[in-house]
Amino acid sequence: MYDLHESIGVVDGTLGSCAGLQSCVSSFDDRPGHFIAPWSHDLASRDDAVRALTRAVEAFSGSIARVESSPTYAYVYATWRGWQGTDDVEFLLPEGDQTVVLRSAPRAQGVPDLGRNEQRLEQLRIRLGWEQVPILRNRQRALLFVESPWDRFGPVPPNDPDLRYNADLDAEQ
């Protein structure tokens, strides 16, 4: 069984995996049904953004069991209004930009949530007045109109740096 608690927190500048979790959504997981676009905020600092996130979650959720935050990360363990379960929600605000990457997984696994986890996050984003960051995905679909596990991702970049950047590094200057 996958331990949800082991995947909470920032590791190597990213959030944990959704692997093994049914209703998990993450900005770092490109699999169909698991991907959620990052958000962008227009606040002056990351501290302001973290405070805005935690206040919005507190206002939007029915109850919050636990909140942890730092200048770059916020973790919320919350029960949402109209939902019988509790979610672990994480927000990561990388240095140098106004992007918010996120991950959310319900504690109760094995019960399909029918997309409600993603809907709750979308309602939270709208409440904050933040925008989604457009993500260009180079997915080549195996099935014509839907994403599937059999999809391929664009050409693999070459390993040779001369070819990767179309440069001849050995050429005389």
LUMGU-685295 format. One record per atom (N, C-alpha, C): x, y, z. Coordinates in steps of 0.1 Angstrom, whole numbers, plus 5000, padded with zeros to 4 digits. Example, Ala and Ser with C-alpha at 12.3 -4.5 7.8 and 13.67 -1.06 7.14 Angstrom:
513249435078;512349555078;513249675078;512849785071;513749895071;512950005079;
% end
This chain:
500849885000;500050005000;500950125000;500550224992;501350354991;501050435004;502050495010;501950575022;501850725018;500750785019;500450915015;501351015023;501650985035;502351075044;503851085040;504350985034;505750985030;506051075018;504951105010;505151194999;504851335001;504551375013;504251515016;505551595019;505651715013;506751795015;507551825003;508451915003;509251954992;510551864992;510751794980;511951714978;512551754965;513851804966;514551844954;513851954946;513152044953;512452154946;511152114940;510651994943;509351954937;508451904948;507251874944;506251814954;506251664951;505651594960;505651444959;504851394947;505051264945;504351204933;502951164936;502151154926;500751104927;500750954924;501850894922;501950754919;501250674930;500350584927;499750494936;498450564943;498250684939;497050754945;495950774934;494750744938;493650744928;493250894924;492950974934;492351104931;493251214933;494551194932;495551294934;495651374921;495951504923;496251594912;497551674915;498351694905;499651764908;500051834895;500751944897;501352014886;502651944881;503051844888;504251774884;503951634878;502651604876;502251474871;501451494858;502051454847;501451474834;500451364829;500251264838;499351154834;497951204833;497151154824;495751194823;495051164836;494251264841;493451254853;494251294865;495551324864;496351364875;496951504874;497051564862;497651684859;496751804863;497251904870;496652034872;497652144869;497152244861;498052354857;498552434869;499752484869;500152574880;499352704879;499452784890;498852914890;499853024890;499453144887;500253254889;499553364897;500353424906;499753534914;500353664911;499753774915;500353904912;500653984925;500953914935;501253974948;502654014949;502954104958;504354164958;505454064963;505053964971;506053874976;505453734977;506353634979;505853504981;505253484995;505753565005;505153565018;503653605017;503353715010;502053755008;501153645001;501753584991;501053474984;500753354993;501653315002;501453205011;500353245021;500353375026;499353415035;497953415028;497953465016;496653465009;496153325007;497053235003;496653095001;495953035014;496653055025;496152995038;494853055042;494753195040;493453255044;492353215035;492653195022;491553145013;491153005016;492052925019;491752785023;490952785035;491352865045;490552865058;489152915055;488953015047;487653065044;486852975035;487452895027;486752805017;486452675023;487352625032;487152485038;486152495050;485652375053;484852365065;485652365077;486752295078;487652305089;489052265085;490052325092;491452295089;492052225101;492552105099;493152035110;494652085113;495352125102;496752155103;497152245092;497952345094;498552435084;499952455088;500852435078;502252455079;502652545067;503452645070;503852725059;505252785061;505952815050;507252875050;507152985039;508253055036;508153155025;507953095011;508252965010;508152894997;507152784996;506552745007;505652625008;504552645018;503352585014;502252585023;501652445022;501352385034;500652255035;499452275043;498352225038;497052235045;496452095046;495952055057;495251935060;493751985063;492851975053;491552035055;490451945051;489251975057;488051915053;487252015046;486751995034;486052095026;484552085029;483952205028;482452205029;481852115018;480852035021;480151955012;480951825008;482051805014;482851685011;483051615024;482851485024;482951405037;484451365040;485351385031;486751345034;487651465037;488851435039;489951525042;491051515032;491551635028;492551635017;493851685023;494951635018;496351695020;496651785008;496751915010;496952004999;498252075001;499052084990;500452144991;500552244980;501252354984;501452464974;502952494975;503652504964;505052534963;505252664955;505952764960;506152884953;507652904951;508052854939;509552864936;510053004936;511353014939;512053144939;512153204925;512053334925;512253404912;511053424903;509953374906;508753404898;507553404906;506353424900;505153424907;504253304904;504853194903;504253064900;503852994913;502752924913;502352834924;502152704918;502952604922;502652464918;501952394929;501152294926;500352244937;500152094935;499752034946;499451894947;498351874957;497351784954;496351764964;495851614963;495751554974;495251414975;494351394986;493251324984;492351294995;492951185004;492751195017;493251095026;492550965024;491250965021;490550835018;490850795004;491650695002;491950634989;491050524987;490750494974;489950384970;488450424968;488150544971;486850604969;486950704957;486350674946;486450774935;485750904938;486451014935;485951144938;485351214927;485351154915;484751204903;485151344899;486451374901;486951504898;486751614908;486151584919;485851694929;487151754935;488151674936;489451734941;489951844933;489951824920;490351924910;489352044910;488052014911;487052124912;487252214924;487552154936;487852234948;488952324946;490052274940;491252354937;490952464928;490152434917;489752544908;488952654914;487952614923;487252714930;488052794939;489052734945;490052814954;490852904945;491252864934;492052954925;491153074920;489953054917;489053154913;488753254925;488653194937;488453284949;489653374951;490853324948;492053404950;492153504939;491553484927;491653574916;492953554908;493553434910;494753404903;494553334890;495553334881;495353274868;496053144867;495653054857;496352934854;497452964845;498552904847;499752914838;499552814827;499552874814;499352784803;500552694801;500252564800;501352464798;501252404784;502252404777;502252344764;502852194766;502052104762;502351964764;502551904750;503651834748;503951774735;503551634734;502251604738;501651474739;501151434725;501551314720;501051264708;500051154712;498751174709;497751084714;497650954706;497550844713;497350714706;495850704702;494950754711;493550754707;493250894703;492450914693;492251034686;491851154695;490851144703;490251254710;490551264725;491151154731;491351154745;492751114748;493251164760;494551124764;494450984770;495550914769;495550774774;496950744778;497050634786;498450584790;499350544779;498750524767;499550474755;500050594747;499750714751;500250834744;501750844744;502350904734;503750934734;504051074735;505251114740;505651244742;506651274731;506551384724;507351434713;508751374712;509551424703;510851364701;511751374713;512551274716;513451274727;514651364723;514951464731;516151554728;517451464727;518251504718;519551424716;520451444729;521251344732;522151354743;523351434740;523751444727;524951514723;524751664724;525451734732;525251884733;525451954719;526251904710;526451964697;525151964690;524451854690;523151844683;522051914690;522051904704;520951964711;520752114708;521852184708;521752324706;522152374692;522252274683;522552294669;523852384668;524852344676;526052424676;527252324674;528252374668;529452304666;530452354676;530552294687;531452334698;532952324695;533252244685;534652224682;535152314671;534252394665;534552484654;535452594659;536452634651;537352744655;536552874655;536852964664;536153084665;536853194657;
% end
